[in-house]
Amino acid sequence: MRRAPTGDRDVLLEDVDPYRDCFDLPVAARLAPRAAGRWADQVGRAVRRVDAEAGDYAPGVRTLLRAVVPLRPDPSGRSRSAAARSAFGAVAVTPATDDATLAVLLVHEVQHLKLDAVLDVCDLLDPADPRRLRVPWRDDPRPVEGVLHGVYAHLAVADVWRRRTDPVAAAAFRRYRDWTAGAIDALLDLGALTLAGERFVRRMGATVDGWSTG
């Protein structure tokens, strides 16, 4: 087993578990020692970068992130990442170009882990509702739970970009903010949320509104 030191504890770099293929994305084969070292160094730097520039999300990342599963590079060159309810604490990612990119991916996927935990103990939506919604970050219409997951994850991604100061970050912030705001409105208009779900989504909407006017 390989491990990535992050300061307070190590994150497992999981490239041997036979069940690590639960993310619907092709996993990498066993890493060569030099490649494993590069992955470990980058994961450690990315976690520390979350500490430095996205402190509100650092406790979640440091508490919930137990393993990073390397994925094969995407043929399109895109950065890909995933989390699975059946593998709580694990995040799968393609090789990232730098630790800043990886930090965003880790925050994004840990949001999914957090929401999975909330949904285990709290009903936020009607699971029997068959309706689907169009969202700007996917080509296919998404079920209500998928949209809720997307909103919660993209809210955090927008917040991370909001804290960075370069022009690329400003454009990325606006894109993710607008995606999130539109999906929040669609969720509230659909009528598939429970009372707790409505409160949850409206609080996210208040956060996004604060960015728009602040």
C-alpha atoms as one frame of an Amber mdcrd trajectory, in Angstrom:
protein
   0.000   0.000   0.000   1.155   3.493  -0.846   0.320   6.514   1.296   0.299
  10.277   0.740   1.409  12.312   3.788  -0.854  15.328   4.351   0.494  16.652
   7.645  -1.845  15.282  10.297  -2.320  11.812   8.817  -1.726   9.879   5.629
  -4.206   9.346   2.799  -4.134   5.898   1.240  -3.136   5.865  -2.425  -5.283
   2.909  -3.452  -4.069   1.090  -6.561  -4.494  -2.563  -5.547  -7.943  -3.083
  -4.005  -9.953  -5.343  -6.375 -13.153  -3.419  -5.597 -11.761   0.010  -6.470
 -13.594  -0.157  -9.824 -16.901   1.009  -8.277 -16.745   4.522  -9.768 -17.963
   3.789 -13.334 -14.638   5.120 -14.623 -11.592   3.025 -15.632  -9.099   2.731
 -12.788  -5.356   2.803 -13.275  -3.286  -0.340 -12.942  -0.787  -0.742 -10.153
   1.445   2.329 -10.230   5.163   2.115 -10.809   7.160   3.341  -7.781   8.144
   6.657  -9.385   4.560   7.359 -10.501   3.278   6.452  -7.034   5.714   8.938
  -5.542   4.468  11.704  -7.846   0.851  10.919  -6.949   1.624  10.905  -3.224
   3.450  14.241  -3.397   0.653  15.880  -5.383  -2.131  14.602  -3.126  -0.271
  15.955  -0.099   0.238  19.354  -1.739  -3.407  19.496  -2.849  -4.726  18.816
   0.653  -2.459  21.486   2.076  -3.635  23.863  -0.648  -7.225  23.297   0.494
  -6.052  24.284   3.985  -4.484  27.480   2.652  -7.102  28.784   0.250 -10.387
  27.027   1.054 -10.276  26.681   4.804 -14.028  26.195   5.217 -13.707  22.903
   3.329 -10.459  21.725   4.925 -12.095  20.007   7.955 -14.323  17.968   5.640
 -11.450  16.992   3.372  -9.143  16.098   6.239 -11.829  14.153   8.120 -13.537
  12.289   5.290 -10.808  11.732   2.699  -9.217   8.377   3.519  -8.191   7.102
   0.073  -7.458   8.426  -3.409  -7.976   5.974  -6.270  -5.935   6.812  -9.403
  -7.965   6.629 -12.615  -6.677   6.207 -16.132  -6.234   9.494 -18.012  -9.371
  10.527 -19.868  -8.918  10.220 -23.668 -10.241  13.769 -24.091  -7.641  15.162
 -21.701 -10.322  16.340 -19.266  -9.868  16.076 -15.533 -12.302  13.472 -14.200
 -13.196  12.554 -10.642 -15.819  10.503  -8.849 -17.136   9.384  -5.487 -19.307
   6.362  -4.739 -21.754   5.822  -1.894 -20.485   2.243  -1.631 -16.930   3.491
  -1.008 -17.363   6.193   1.612 -14.118   8.037   2.249 -12.620   7.318  -1.169
 -12.258   9.690  -4.102 -11.195   8.610  -7.602  -9.345  11.073  -9.846  -7.501
  11.136 -13.151  -3.933  12.475 -13.131  -4.150  16.206 -12.460  -2.020  18.806
 -14.192  -1.167  20.505 -10.883  -2.056  20.544  -7.207  -4.423  23.516  -7.668
  -6.569  21.449 -10.043  -6.436  18.442  -7.753  -7.477  20.564  -4.761 -10.687
  21.571  -6.575 -11.405  17.944  -7.507 -10.932  16.790  -3.913 -13.250  19.482
  -2.534 -15.843  18.611  -5.204 -15.873  14.898  -4.436 -15.765  15.271  -0.655
 -18.951  17.334  -1.021 -20.557  14.253  -2.580 -19.351  12.141   0.356 -20.848
  14.617   2.822 -24.187  14.712   1.050 -24.295  10.913   0.834 -23.913  10.839
   4.620 -26.717  13.397   5.057 -29.028  11.454   2.752 -28.423   8.302   4.796
 -30.055   9.922   7.823 -32.298  12.663   6.443 -34.948  12.637   3.695 -34.340
  15.654   1.486 -36.334  14.527  -1.558 -38.922  12.064  -2.775 -36.864   9.096
  -4.066 -39.859   7.811  -6.059 -40.170  10.996  -8.141 -39.272   9.892 -11.689
 -38.784  13.347 -13.157 -35.454  14.506 -14.524 -33.946  17.933 -14.977 -31.606
  19.400 -17.533 -28.430  20.802 -15.985 -25.649  22.738 -17.729 -22.842  20.475
 -16.517 -24.236  17.264 -18.063 -25.558  16.268 -21.478 -28.152  13.859 -20.078
 -31.181  14.839 -17.926 -30.484  14.098 -14.268 -32.675  12.603 -11.533 -33.577
  14.844  -8.615 -30.946  13.366  -6.320 -28.305  13.785  -9.011 -29.194  17.457
  -9.403 -29.048  17.954  -5.646 -25.608  16.343  -5.574 -24.459  18.539  -8.437
 -25.669  21.707  -6.742 -23.979  20.857  -3.445 -20.680  19.967  -5.129 -20.649
  22.900  -7.544 -21.476  25.331  -4.757 -18.168  24.375  -3.139 -16.276  24.473
  -6.429 -17.588  27.981  -7.095 -16.519  29.012  -3.603 -12.994  27.695  -4.132
 -12.648  29.584  -7.423 -14.118  32.689  -5.755 -11.195  32.758  -3.338  -8.570
  32.714  -6.085  -7.492  35.980  -7.684  -6.394  35.275 -11.273  -8.609  35.967
 -14.348  -9.088  32.245 -15.049 -10.428  31.803 -11.531 -12.844  34.712 -11.933
 -14.313  33.190 -15.091 -14.563  29.742 -13.496 -16.276  31.226 -10.450 -18.913
  32.934 -12.572 -19.548  29.767 -14.550 -20.009  27.539 -11.495 -22.005  30.198
  -9.649 -24.429  30.543 -12.560 -24.749  26.765 -12.973 -25.499  26.399  -9.284
 -28.004  29.264  -9.130 -29.961  27.954 -12.112 -30.111  24.401 -10.771 -31.233
  25.638  -7.351 -34.152  27.473  -8.955 -35.058  24.382 -10.984 -35.017  22.162
  -7.893 -37.227  24.528  -5.923 -39.682  24.867  -8.825 -39.968  21.102  -9.324
 -41.683  20.376  -6.006 -39.836  17.110  -5.360 -38.066  18.192  -2.156 -39.199
  17.510   1.391 -39.538  20.397   3.841 -36.030  19.666   5.092 -34.825  19.490
   1.499 -36.355  22.867   0.701 -34.646  24.449   3.711 -31.379  22.861   2.672
 -31.602  24.086  -0.927 -32.830  27.556   0.053 -29.817  27.968   2.337 -27.580
  27.129  -0.605 -29.487  29.675  -2.663 -28.931  32.318   0.002 -25.190  31.621
  -0.151 -25.104  32.031  -3.921 -27.230  35.204  -3.718 -24.732  36.617  -1.235
 -21.920  36.121  -3.757 -23.930  37.878  -6.455 -24.557  40.967  -4.367 -21.517
  41.016  -2.128
